[in-house]
Amino acid sequence: MKAVDPAMQRKSRLKLLLVASVFAAPFVAAMVLVLAGWQPAAKGNGLPITPQRNFAHEQLPVRMADGGMWAWRDSRPRLTLVALPGPDCAARCYAGLTAMAKSRVMLNGNQSRLRLLYVGTPPADPRRRAGMANYWQIGQDTDGKLAQWRPRQADSVGALLVESDGTALASYPAGFDASGLLRDLKRVIK
């Protein structure tokens, strides 16, 4: 058996430790950050729903225009964007609804993965009401359980983003940025 040079052995061990430290350094840095309490912030534009709610488990009733009830738990993996108008939905409210429907269209091939649900009294203008039928399913919050997210200002609209299992993910208060909503939708619908 050949004698091992101690200097070469130390050099080989040092190289091994250097390679191991290259792989271990990011893990150690991440552990230090987590233990220090730092968590990466989500860059979503909507406000998180806290405490988290599941409308399917709560059996939150939304009566549809055809008399049926809205199924929060979807049979396919599709999110639901719920539009909640303030009192007297008119021009600004309708512009917000149009921006939301446009966001769905901008999802291109994934637009079938987003359902649009309007909960409230449709705009009084018959042309606008007819235009909504192309994109929105219209229902009523029979028990008023969505009232906490409904805007109080006249001619305004807010929104909720709900997962296909009925879990409410984010709230978009009146005056939200439609381009921010689209970025959020593109992030969660892939």
C-alpha positions, 0 to 999 in steps of 0.5 A: 500500500502506498503511503498517503502524503499528509499535505495532499490529504489536507488539500483534498479535504479542504477542496471537499469542504469548499465544495460542500460549503458552496452547496450549504451556504444558501441553505444556511442563509435561508435558515438564518433569515427564517429564524430571524423572522423574515418571510418573503412578502407576496406581491399580490395586489389583492388583500388576503382574506384573513381569517381564511374562509371557505364558502363551500364549507360555510354553504354560503348561498348565492341564488342565481337568476335562473333560480338555482344556487351557485356551486362554490366547489367547482367540478374543474380547477377554475377560480371564481372572480366575484364582483360585488357592486356598491349601491346604484351600479352605474357608469363607474361600476360598469367600467370596473366590471368591464375591466374585470371581464377584460382581464379574463379575456386577457388570460387568452387560452386560460380564460376558461379557468376563470368564472365571473360571478356578479352578486347584486342588482345589475346596472339599471341601464338595459344595454349595460345589463344585456352586455353583462350577460355575455360574461357574467353569471348573475346572482344574489347573496340571499343571507348577506354574508358577502356584505363585509366585502361589498363597497359602501360608495355608490357606483363602485365595485369590489371583487373577491377571488375564490379558489375552485374548492371555495376558499376565498383567496383575496379581496379587491376593494372598490377602486382596485387597479385592474392591471394588478388584478390581471397580474394576480390572475396570471400568477394563479392561473397557469 
